[in-house]
Amino acid sequence: MKAVYCPYCGGRTKRNGRTPSGSQRWRCTACGASTTLRHDDTAARLEEFLGWLLSKDSQAAMPGGGRSFRRRTAEFWEVWPMPVPDGELHRVLYVDGIWVARELVVLICCSGERVVSWYMARSENSRARSALMAPIPAPEVVVTDGGSGFAKAVRETWPRTRVQRCTFHAFSQVKRYTTTRPKLQAGRELHLIARDLMGIEALHQAELWVERYLDWCGFWADFLEDRTVADGRRVYTHERLRRARSSLSSLVSAGTLFTYLDPALAKAGPLPSTNNMIEGGVNSQLRAVLRNHRGLTSIKRVKAVFWWCHAHSGDARTAREKLATMPTDADIDFLFSVYSASPSREDGGPEWGDRAVWEDLHRRDPYPFWLD
């Protein structure tokens, strides 16, 4: 056994009997102080907890039928693993969200190597997205599948960052309206045009694609204006085709479809045209975790996502250092009781009481207390 040193003067100690509980007592040969040696197993218990959470194992398969495991790891369900901004500058970042409950979404930002930040919110609106992106230095390019409020959040938080709309999601949105086997000739042509988005590799191909799409819009313009009478009112006959056209037209107007082909940006290396990095490397993994541990409450589902993100964030601190800086449920309840009654910050920033950490998991109010 390694030598035991006095916690008061640093001198060597010797065995000095046992305490009433049976623990070995040590007495310092220099100052005479008595102490006991306590083994810190926090790191081992945290590793055991994450080993179970990130695997397919059930608690029933753990030693003791799971009861001993739950007792040893119960404290980690009280913790909120929060991201630690490190100020690292990334060339490309991917932003997406995963829904864990009906009104709970975890927004995630990752690079090609690790998870950079995460944020829980009630919906994917501009305020929640801005809260996710604000602590992160603005990248050159951000890849996204769209979503409400994203354009506004980028303008306010990362005004100089270029946006790349995931071309696969752009095609999928059109396919949602046309289906994979459109019956109308206009639908078949639009489906083929949207599908060709994923095969564009040069700027001149992108220009030809835009011309092809605009020609389609001009040729079928009168056809898409046809109206019929339904339930006593006039409606567009081909409403689904109009929505498919609108989804592509907005992206062409915004200029976010072919950011990855911009010569000025591509000088430093190729850029991604899709957000497959976060879909396959993060979201699919998180869905597997939630699927493997079905039956978790909403709070634990969110914390499971948080723990996964933290485990893949590259945080090199020790387990004790991490847990010392992570808020617990009691901390959040206390902070809400303090800040919810105080005035809002002058700069309009979010307070603890504004965050979904407390509001969405503890209140039963179906109406939001702020609107975009």
Contacts in CASP RR format, 6 or more apart in sequence:
PFRMAT RR
TARGET T0000
AUTHOR 0000-0000-0000
METHOD contacts of the structure
MODEL  1
MKAVYCPYCGGRTKRNGRTPSGSQRWRCTACGASTTLRHDDTAARLEEFL
GWLLSKDSQAAMPGGGRSFRRRTAEFWEVWPMPVPDGELHRVLYVDGIWV
ARELVVLICCSGERVVSWYMARSENSRARSALMAPIPAPEVVVTDGGSGF
AKAVRETWPRTRVQRCTFHAFSQVKRYTTTRPKLQAGRELHLIARDLMGI
EALHQAELWVERYLDWCGFWADFLEDRTVADGRRVYTHERLRRARSSLSS
LVSAGTLFTYLDPALAKAGPLPSTNNMIEGGVNSQLRAVLRNHRGLTSIK
RVKAVFWWCHAHSGDARTAREKLATMPTDADIDFLFSVYSASPSREDGGP
EWGDRAVWEDLHRRDPYPFWLD
3 12 0 8 1.000
3 13 0 8 1.000
4 12 0 8 1.000
4 13 0 8 1.000
4 26 0 8 1.000
4 37 0 8 1.000
5 11 0 8 1.000
5 12 0 8 1.000
5 13 0 8 1.000
6 12 0 8 1.000
6 13 0 8 1.000
6 28 0 8 1.000
6 30 0 8 1.000
6 31 0 8 1.000
6 32 0 8 1.000
6 33 0 8 1.000
6 35 0 8 1.000
7 33 0 8 1.000
7 35 0 8 1.000
8 28 0 8 1.000
8 31 0 8 1.000
8 33 0 8 1.000
8 35 0 8 1.000
9 28 0 8 1.000
9 30 0 8 1.000
9 31 0 8 1.000
9 33 0 8 1.000
10 28 0 8 1.000
10 30 0 8 1.000
11 28 0 8 1.000
11 29 0 8 1.000
11 30 0 8 1.000
11 31 0 8 1.000
12 28 0 8 1.000
12 29 0 8 1.000
12 30 0 8 1.000
13 26 0 8 1.000
13 27 0 8 1.000
13 28 0 8 1.000
13 29 0 8 1.000
13 35 0 8 1.000
14 26 0 8 1.000
14 27 0 8 1.000
14 29 0 8 1.000
15 24 0 8 1.000
15 25 0 8 1.000
15 26 0 8 1.000
15 27 0 8 1.000
16 25 0 8 1.000
16 26 0 8 1.000
16 27 0 8 1.000
16 34 0 8 1.000
17 24 0 8 1.000
17 25 0 8 1.000
18 24 0 8 1.000
18 25 0 8 1.000
19 25 0 8 1.000
19 36 0 8 1.000
23 36 0 8 1.000
23 37 0 8 1.000
24 36 0 8 1.000
24 37 0 8 1.000
25 34 0 8 1.000
25 35 0 8 1.000
25 36 0 8 1.000
26 34 0 8 1.000
26 35 0 8 1.000
26 36 0 8 1.000
26 37 0 8 1.000
27 33 0 8 1.000
27 34 0 8 1.000
28 34 0 8 1.000
28 35 0 8 1.000
40 320 0 8 1.000
42 319 0 8 1.000
42 320 0 8 1.000
42 323 0 8 1.000
43 318 0 8 1.000
43 319 0 8 1.000
43 320 0 8 1.000
45 72 0 8 1.000
45 73 0 8 1.000
45 76 0 8 1.000
46 73 0 8 1.000
46 76 0 8 1.000
46 319 0 8 1.000
46 323 0 8 1.000
47 319 0 8 1.000
48 69 0 8 1.000
48 72 0 8 1.000
48 73 0 8 1.000
49 73 0 8 1.000
49 76 0 8 1.000
50 307 0 8 1.000
50 311 0 8 1.000
51 57 0 8 1.000
52 59 0 8 1.000
52 62 0 8 1.000
52 69 0 8 1.000
52 73 0 8 1.000
53 289 0 8 1.000
53 293 0 8 1.000
53 304 0 8 1.000
53 307 0 8 1.000
53 308 0 8 1.000
54 289 0 8 1.000
54 308 0 8 1.000
54 311 0 8 1.000
55 292 0 8 1.000
56 292 0 8 1.000
59 65 0 8 1.000
59 66 0 8 1.000
59 69 0 8 1.000
59 70 0 8 1.000
60 66 0 8 1.000
62 68 0 8 1.000
62 69 0 8 1.000
63 69 0 8 1.000
76 307 0 8 1.000
77 300 0 8 1.000
77 303 0 8 1.000
78 328 0 8 1.000
78 329 0 8 1.000
78 330 0 8 1.000
79 303 0 8 1.000
79 323 0 8 1.000
79 326 0 8 1.000
79 327 0 8 1.000
79 328 0 8 1.000
80 303 0 8 1.000
80 306 0 8 1.000
80 326 0 8 1.000
80 327 0 8 1.000
80 328 0 8 1.000
80 329 0 8 1.000
80 332 0 8 1.000
80 357 0 8 1.000
81 303 0 8 1.000
81 306 0 8 1.000
81 307 0 8 1.000
81 309 0 8 1.000
81 310 0 8 1.000
81 322 0 8 1.000
81 326 0 8 1.000
82 306 0 8 1.000
82 325 0 8 1.000
82 326 0 8 1.000
82 327 0 8 1.000
83 115 0 8 1.000
83 116 0 8 1.000
83 117 0 8 1.000
83 118 0 8 1.000
83 135 0 8 1.000
83 309 0 8 1.000
83 310 0 8 1.000
83 313 0 8 1.000
84 313 0 8 1.000
84 315 0 8 1.000
84 325 0 8 1.000
85 117 0 8 1.000
85 135 0 8 1.000
85 136 0 8 1.000
87 136 0 8 1.000
87 137 0 8 1.000
88 116 0 8 1.000
88 137 0 8 1.000
89 137 0 8 1.000
89 139 0 8 1.000
90 111 0 8 1.000
90 116 0 8 1.000
90 136 0 8 1.000
90 137 0 8 1.000
90 139 0 8 1.000
91 139 0 8 1.000
91 140 0 8 1.000
91 141 0 8 1.000
91 268 0 8 1.000
92 111 0 8 1.000
92 112 0 8 1.000
92 139 0 8 1.000
92 140 0 8 1.000
92 141 0 8 1.000
92 142 0 8 1.000
92 143 0 8 1.000
92 271 0 8 1.000
92 272 0 8 1.000
93 109 0 8 1.000
93 110 0 8 1.000
93 111 0 8 1.000
93 116 0 8 1.000
93 136 0 8 1.000
93 139 0 8 1.000
93 141 0 8 1.000
93 142 0 8 1.000
93 143 0 8 1.000
94 109 0 8 1.000
94 110 0 8 1.000
94 111 0 8 1.000
94 112 0 8 1.000
94 142 0 8 1.000
94 143 0 8 1.000
94 144 0 8 1.000
94 272 0 8 1.000
94 275 0 8 1.000
94 277 0 8 1.000
94 278 0 8 1.000
95 107 0 8 1.000
95 108 0 8 1.000
95 109 0 8 1.000
95 129 0 8 1.000
95 132 0 8 1.000
95 133 0 8 1.000
95 142 0 8 1.000
95 143 0 8 1.000
95 144 0 8 1.000
95 150 0 8 1.000
95 275 0 8 1.000
95 278 0 8 1.000
96 107 0 8 1.000
96 108 0 8 1.000
96 144 0 8 1.000
96 145 0 8 1.000
96 275 0 8 1.000
96 278 0 8 1.000
96 279 0 8 1.000
96 282 0 8 1.000
96 283 0 8 1.000
97 105 0 8 1.000
97 106 0 8 1.000
97 107 0 8 1.000
97 108 0 8 1.000
97 124 0 8 1.000
97 283 0 8 1.000
98 105 0 8 1.000
98 106 0 8 1.000
98 108 0 8 1.000
98 282 0 8 1.000
98 283 0 8 1.000
98 286 0 8 1.000
98 287 0 8 1.000
98 305 0 8 1.000
99 105 0 8 1.000
100 106 0 8 1.000
100 290 0 8 1.000
100 298 0 8 1.000
100 301 0 8 1.000
100 302 0 8 1.000
100 305 0 8 1.000
101 298 0 8 1.000
101 301 0 8 1.000
101 302 0 8 1.000
103 122 0 8 1.000
103 123 0 8 1.000
103 360 0 8 1.000
104 120 0 8 1.000
104 121 0 8 1.000
104 122 0 8 1.000
104 298 0 8 1.000
104 301 0 8 1.000
104 302 0 8 1.000
104 356 0 8 1.000
104 360 0 8 1.000
104 361 0 8 1.000
105 120 0 8 1.000
105 121 0 8 1.000
105 122 0 8 1.000
105 123 0 8 1.000
105 124 0 8 1.000
105 128 0 8 1.000
106 118 0 8 1.000
106 119 0 8 1.000
106 120 0 8 1.000
106 121 0 8 1.000
106 302 0 8 1.000
106 305 0 8 1.000
106 306 0 8 1.000
106 309 0 8 1.000
107 118 0 8 1.000
107 119 0 8 1.000
107 120 0 8 1.000
107 121 0 8 1.000
107 124 0 8 1.000
107 128 0 8 1.000
107 129 0 8 1.000
107 132 0 8 1.000
108 115 0 8 1.000
108 117 0 8 1.000
108 118 0 8 1.000
108 132 0 8 1.000
108 278 0 8 1.000
108 282 0 8 1.000
108 283 0 8 1.000
108 309 0 8 1.000
109 115 0 8 1.000
109 116 0 8 1.000
109 117 0 8 1.000
109 118 0 8 1.000
109 132 0 8 1.000
109 133 0 8 1.000
109 136 0 8 1.000
110 116 0 8 1.000
110 277 0 8 1.000
110 278 0 8 1.000
110 282 0 8 1.000
112 277 0 8 1.000
114 312 0 8 1.000
114 313 0 8 1.000
114 314 0 8 1.000
115 282 0 8 1.000
115 309 0 8 1.000
115 310 0 8 1.000
115 312 0 8 1.000
115 313 0 8 1.000
116 136 0 8 1.000
116 313 0 8 1.000
117 132 0 8 1.000
117 133 0 8 1.000
117 135 0 8 1.000
117 136 0 8 1.000
118 132 0 8 1.000
118 305 0 8 1.000
118 306 0 8 1.000
118 309 0 8 1.000
119 128 0 8 1.000
119 131 0 8 1.000
119 132 0 8 1.000
120 302 0 8 1.000
120 306 0 8 1.000
120 355 0 8 1.000
120 356 0 8 1.000
120 357 0 8 1.000
120 360 0 8 1.000
121 127 0 8 1.000
121 128 0 8 1.000
121 131 0 8 1.000
121 356 0 8 1.000
121 360 0 8 1.000
122 128 0 8 1.000
122 356 0 8 1.000
122 359 0 8 1.000
122 360 0 8 1.000
122 368 0 8 1.000
123 148 0 8 1.000
124 147 0 8 1.000
124 148 0 8 1.000
124 149 0 8 1.000
124 150 0 8 1.000
125 148 0 8 1.000
125 149 0 8 1.000
125 372 0 8 1.000
126 148 0 8 1.000
126 149 0 8 1.000
126 150 0 8 1.000
126 152 0 8 1.000
126 153 0 8 1.000
126 156 0 8 1.000
126 372 0 8 1.000
127 153 0 8 1.000
127 350 0 8 1.000
127 370 0 8 1.000
127 372 0 8 1.000
128 356 0 8 1.000
129 149 0 8 1.000
129 150 0 8 1.000
129 153 0 8 1.000
129 157 0 8 1.000
130 153 0 8 1.000
130 156 0 8 1.000
130 157 0 8 1.000
131 350 0 8 1.000
131 355 0 8 1.000
133 153 0 8 1.000
133 154 0 8 1.000
133 157 0 8 1.000
133 158 0 8 1.000
134 157 0 8 1.000
138 157 0 8 1.000
138 158 0 8 1.000
138 159 0 8 1.000
138 160 0 8 1.000
138 161 0 8 1.000
139 158 0 8 1.000
139 161 0 8 1.000
140 161 0 8 1.000
140 162 0 8 1.000
140 265 0 8 1.000
140 268 0 8 1.000
141 161 0 8 1.000
141 162 0 8 1.000
141 163 0 8 1.000
141 164 0 8 1.000
141 259 0 8 1.000
141 260 0 8 1.000
141 265 0 8 1.000
141 271 0 8 1.000
142 154 0 8 1.000
142 158 0 8 1.000
142 161 0 8 1.000
142 162 0 8 1.000
142 163 0 8 1.000
142 164 0 8 1.000
143 164 0 8 1.000
143 166 0 8 1.000
143 272 0 8 1.000
143 274 0 8 1.000
143 275 0 8 1.000
143 277 0 8 1.000
143 278 0 8 1.000
144 150 0 8 1.000
144 163 0 8 1.000
144 164 0 8 1.000
144 165 0 8 1.000
144 166 0 8 1.000
144 275 0 8 1.000
145 165 0 8 1.000
145 166 0 8 1.000
145 169 0 8 1.000
145 275 0 8 1.000
146 165 0 8 1.000
146 166 0 8 1.000
146 169 0 8 1.000
149 372 0 8 1.000
150 163 0 8 1.000
151 163 0 8 1.000
151 254 0 8 1.000
152 372 0 8 1.000
154 161 0 8 1.000
154 163 0 8 1.000
162 259 0 8 1.000
162 262 0 8 1.000
162 265 0 8 1.000
163 254 0 8 1.000
163 256 0 8 1.000
163 259 0 8 1.000
164 256 0 8 1.000
164 259 0 8 1.000
164 260 0 8 1.000
164 271 0 8 1.000
164 272 0 8 1.000
164 273 0 8 1.000
165 251 0 8 1.000
165 254 0 8 1.000
165 256 0 8 1.000
165 257 0 8 1.000
165 259 0 8 1.000
166 273 0 8 1.000
166 274 0 8 1.000
166 275 0 8 1.000
167 197 0 8 1.000
167 198 0 8 1.000
167 200 0 8 1.000
167 257 0 8 1.000
167 273 0 8 1.000
167 274 0 8 1.000
168 198 0 8 1.000
168 274 0 8 1.000
168 276 0 8 1.000
169 274 0 8 1.000
169 275 0 8 1.000
170 194 0 8 1.000
170 197 0 8 1.000
170 247 0 8 1.000
170 248 0 8 1.000
170 251 0 8 1.000
170 257 0 8 1.000
171 194 0 8 1.000
171 195 0 8 1.000
171 197 0 8 1.000
171 198 0 8 1.000
173 244 0 8 1.000
173 247 0 8 1.000
174 190 0 8 1.000
174 191 0 8 1.000
174 194 0 8 1.000
174 244 0 8 1.000
174 247 0 8 1.000
174 248 0 8 1.000
175 191 0 8 1.000
175 194 0 8 1.000
177 240 0 8 1.000
177 241 0 8 1.000
177 243 0 8 1.000
177 244 0 8 1.000
177 247 0 8 1.000
178 187 0 8 1.000
178 188 0 8 1.000
178 190 0 8 1.000
178 191 0 8 1.000
178 194 0 8 1.000
178 240 0 8 1.000
178 241 0 8 1.000
178 244 0 8 1.000
180 191 0 8 1.000
182 188 0 8 1.000
182 190 0 8 1.000
182 191 0 8 1.000
184 238 0 8 1.000
184 241 0 8 1.000
186 216 0 8 1.000
186 220 0 8 1.000
186 223 0 8 1.000
186 224 0 8 1.000
186 238 0 8 1.000
186 241 0 8 1.000
187 241 0 8 1.000
187 244 0 8 1.000
189 216 0 8 1.000
189 220 0 8 1.000
190 216 0 8 1.000
190 241 0 8 1.000
190 244 0 8 1.000
190 245 0 8 1.000
190 248 0 8 1.000
193 209 0 8 1.000
193 212 0 8 1.000
193 213 0 8 1.000
193 216 0 8 1.000
193 248 0 8 1.000
194 244 0 8 1.000
194 248 0 8 1.000
196 209 0 8 1.000
197 209 0 8 1.000
197 257 0 8 1.000
198 273 0 8 1.000
198 274 0 8 1.000
199 205 0 8 1.000
200 206 0 8 1.000
200 209 0 8 1.000
200 258 0 8 1.000
200 261 0 8 1.000
200 273 0 8 1.000
202 261 0 8 1.000
203 258 0 8 1.000
203 261 0 8 1.000
203 263 0 8 1.000
206 257 0 8 1.000
206 258 0 8 1.000
206 261 0 8 1.000
210 252 0 8 1.000
213 248 0 8 1.000
213 252 0 8 1.000
217 245 0 8 1.000
217 249 0 8 1.000
220 241 0 8 1.000
223 238 0 8 1.000
224 236 0 8 1.000
224 238 0 8 1.000
224 241 0 8 1.000
224 242 0 8 1.000
224 245 0 8 1.000
225 236 0 8 1.000
226 236 0 8 1.000
226 237 0 8 1.000
226 238 0 8 1.000
227 234 0 8 1.000
227 235 0 8 1.000
227 236 0 8 1.000
227 237 0 8 1.000
228 234 0 8 1.000
228 235 0 8 1.000
228 237 0 8 1.000
229 235 0 8 1.000
236 242 0 8 1.000
251 257 0 8 1.000
259 265 0 8 1.000
259 271 0 8 1.000
260 266 0 8 1.000
260 270 0 8 1.000
260 271 0 8 1.000
260 272 0 8 1.000
260 273 0 8 1.000
262 271 0 8 1.000
265 271 0 8 1.000
282 309 0 8 1.000
282 312 0 8 1.000
285 308 0 8 1.000
286 305 0 8 1.000
286 308 0 8 1.000
289 304 0 8 1.000
289 305 0 8 1.000
289 308 0 8 1.000
290 296 0 8 1.000
290 301 0 8 1.000
290 304 0 8 1.000
290 305 0 8 1.000
293 304 0 8 1.000
296 304 0 8 1.000
298 361 0 8 1.000
299 361 0 8 1.000
302 361 0 8 1.000
310 322 0 8 1.000
315 322 0 8 1.000
327 335 0 8 1.000
332 352 0 8 1.000
332 357 0 8 1.000
332 358 0 8 1.000
333 358 0 8 1.000
333 362 0 8 1.000
335 352 0 8 1.000
335 353 0 8 1.000
335 358 0 8 1.000
336 352 0 8 1.000
336 353 0 8 1.000
336 358 0 8 1.000
338 352 0 8 1.000
339 351 0 8 1.000
339 352 0 8 1.000
339 353 0 8 1.000
340 351 0 8 1.000
340 352 0 8 1.000
340 353 0 8 1.000
342 351 0 8 1.000
344 351 0 8 1.000
345 351 0 8 1.000
352 358 0 8 1.000
353 359 0 8 1.000
354 370 0 8 1.000
359 365 0 8 1.000
359 369 0 8 1.000
END
